[in-house]
Amino acid sequence: HELSAGDGDERSTEASVSSAASEEASSPSVELQKLKAERDSLLDRLARTQAEFENARRRASKEQQDFRDFACADAIKTLLPVIDSFERALQVKSEAGDFRGGVELIYKQLQDALTKLGVRAIPAKGVPFDPHVHEAIEMVETSDAPDHEVIEELQRGYKIKDRLLRPAMVKVAKNS
């Protein structure tokens, strides 16, 4: 019996070892399944996050465009009375003096509309040349003005608040 009892112990030990081996064998496959499930979950979350980001980007782009359209529409509304005045002035048959007076009035109306929008002219003639707001078209040899002073404005420049819309095109004095 001793031998058979020993055989039973060996068998139970072998069964324990084989069950432990099967647990070890199944443990990597269980671990692999867990990792695959976690990977799939992370990939799903990544895809959802990317979709949310793309939607947010599209929304922000549409909001920016809507804001630009609104701002542009507001500016145009400010200028519509000026267009109306030009149309009325062009319909009237009158003398040149009256016509000029009407155009000057419309010009003032346009200047007022631009001022309401925050647009202001850049000072040019008689001021020192500033490359940030002036564009030098020509350097003129002269002793009538200090060196690097703007002596003539060829085209007016404008700013809206602190942002440059268009630099002033100018002629600049150059002393030898």
C-alpha positions in Angstrom: 0.0 0.0 0.0 2.8 2.3 0.7 3.7 2.2 -2.8 0.3 2.7 -4.0 -0.2 5.5 -1.5 3.0 7.0 -2.8 1.7 6.6 -6.3 -1.5 8.5 -5.2 0.7 11.3 -3.8 2.6 11.5 -7.0 -0.6 11.6 -9.0 -2.0 14.3 -6.8 1.3 16.2 -7.1 1.3 15.7 -10.8 -2.3 16.9 -11.0 -1.4 19.9 -8.9 1.6 20.6 -11.1 -0.4 20.1 -14.3 -3.2 22.3 -12.9 -0.7 24.9 -12.0 0.9 24.6 -15.5 -2.5 24.9 -17.1 -3.2 28.0 -14.9 0.1 29.4 -16.0 -0.7 28.5 -19.6 -4.2 30.1 -19.3 -2.9 33.1 -17.4 -1.0 34.5 -20.3 -4.0 34.0 -22.6 -6.3 35.6 -20.0 -3.8 38.4 -19.6 -3.6 38.7 -23.4 -7.4 38.9 -23.6 -7.4 41.6 -20.9 -4.8 43.6 -22.8 -6.7 43.3 -26.1 -9.9 44.5 -24.4 -8.0 47.4 -22.8 -6.4 48.2 -26.2 -9.8 48.1 -27.9 -11.3 50.4 -25.2 -8.4 52.9 -25.6 -8.7 52.9 -29.4 -12.5 53.5 -29.1 -11.8 56.4 -26.7 -9.2 57.8 -29.0 -11.6 57.6 -32.0 -14.3 59.4 -30.0 -11.9 62.0 -28.8 -10.7 62.7 -32.3 -14.3 63.0 -33.5 -15.1 65.4 -30.7 -12.0 67.4 -31.5 -12.9 67.6 -35.2 -16.5 68.6 -34.3 -15.2 71.3 -32.0 -12.8 72.6 -34.7 -15.6 72.8 -37.2 -17.8 74.6 -34.7 -15.1 77.1 -33.9 -14.4 77.7 -37.6 -18.1 78.2 -38.3 -18.4 80.6 -35.3 -15.4 82.6 -36.6 -17.0 82.9 -40.1 -20.3 83.9 -38.6 -18.5 86.6 -36.5 -16.7 87.9 -39.6 -20.0 88.0 -41.6 -21.7 89.8 -38.7 -18.8 92.3 -38.4 -18.8 92.8 -42.2 -22.6 93.3 -42.2 -22.4 95.8 -39.4 -19.7 97.8 -41.3 -21.7 97.7 -44.5 -24.9 98.9 -42.7 -22.8 101.9 -41.6 -21.8 102.7 -45.2 -25.2 102.2 -46.8 -26.4 105.8 -46.2 -23.3 107.0 -48.0 -24.2 104.9 -51.0 -27.7 106.3 -50.9 -26.4 109.9 -50.8 -24.1 109.2 -53.8 -27.1 107.8 -55.8 -29.2 110.8 -55.0 -26.3 113.2 -55.9 -25.9 111.4 -59.3 -29.6 111.7 -60.1 -29.7 115.5 -59.6 -29.0 117.7 -62.6 -27.3 120.8 -61.3 -24.4 123.2 -61.7 -20.9 122.1 -61.0 -20.7 124.2 -57.8 -23.7 122.5 -56.3 -22.5 119.1 -57.4 -19.1 119.7 -55.7 -20.8 120.8 -52.5 -23.0 117.7 -52.5 -20.0 115.4 -53.1 -18.1 117.2 -50.3 -21.0 116.5 -48.0 -21.0 112.8 -49.0 -17.3 112.7 -48.4 -17.8 114.0 -44.9 -20.6 111.5 -44.3 -18.2 108.7 -45.4 -15.5 110.0 -43.1 -17.9 110.0 -40.2 -19.0 106.4 -41.0 -15.4 105.2 -41.0 -14.7 107.0 -37.7 -17.7 105.2 -36.2 -16.1 101.9 -37.3 -12.8 102.9 -35.6 -11.0 103.8 -38.8 -8.6 106.7 -38.7 -6.2 108.3 -41.2 -2.5 108.0 -40.6 -0.8 111.4 -40.3 1.8 111.8 -43.1 2.8 115.2 -44.5 5.2 117.1 -42.3 5.9 114.2 -39.9 9.1 112.0 -39.7 9.1 108.9 -41.9 7.9 105.8 -39.9 8.4 102.6 -41.8 5.7 100.9 -39.7 2.9 103.2 -41.1 4.5 104.8 -44.2 5.6 103.3 -47.5 8.3 105.4 -49.1 7.7 105.6 -52.9 10.4 108.1 -53.6 13.3 109.9 -51.8 13.5 113.5 -53.0 16.7 115.6 -52.7 15.6 118.8 -51.0 16.9 121.4 -48.5 13.3 122.7 -47.8 12.5 120.0 -45.3 14.5 118.1 -42.6 16.1 114.8 -43.6 13.6 111.8 -43.5 10.5 114.0 -43.2 7.4 113.2 -45.3 7.1 115.9 -47.9 4.1 114.6 -49.9 1.3 112.1 -49.3 0.5 110.2 -52.5 -2.1 107.9 -51.0 -3.6 108.2 -47.5 -3.0 105.3 -45.1 -5.5 104.0 -42.5 -5.6 102.2 -39.2 -8.5 100.5 -37.5 -7.9 100.9 -33.8 -4.2 99.9 -33.5 -4.1 97.7 -36.6 -2.7 98.9 -39.9 -5.2 98.6 -42.8 -3.0 100.3 -45.4 0.3 102.2 -45.1 0.4 105.8 -46.4 2.3 106.0 -49.7 4.7 109.0 -49.3 7.6 110.9 -50.8 10.4 111.5 -48.2 13.0 114.3 -48.0 16.6 113.4 -48.4 19.3 116.0 -47.5 22.7 115.5 -49.0 
